[in-house]
Amino acid sequence: MKRPLVEVKPLPFIPTSNSLDILLVIKDVIDQDYDMRSIARVLEIARDYIKSMILPSYILWEMSRYVNLYQRVEPIVGLSSKEKFELKEQIEKWINLISKIHST
């Protein structure tokens, strides 16, 4: 449950037009052990891009909740293994939902 210290890295390119690609970038950032403030930043950027797309508003609300939570954390602190698992699980739910919306 302890949050590890991690190296601060520059954020990767975040696509602007495809919600699934945006969510996959977030998932990749989590897998690469970025610090929590960087994860908050990528979620914030993703949320702002996704706002312009027609998606369920609760996805945006949930993203905002994570942004607010992670922005308050000390610098260079990463997600604990439990937090990482839970966030990746949440992103998978968003991906599945968006995939269903795009397939109908």
ABEGO torsion letter per residue (X at the ends): XBBBBBBBBBBBBBBAABAAAAAAAAAAAAAAGBBAAAAAAAAAAAAAAAAABBBBAAAAAAAAAAAAAAAABBBGBBBBAAAAAAAAAAAAAAAAAAAAAAAX
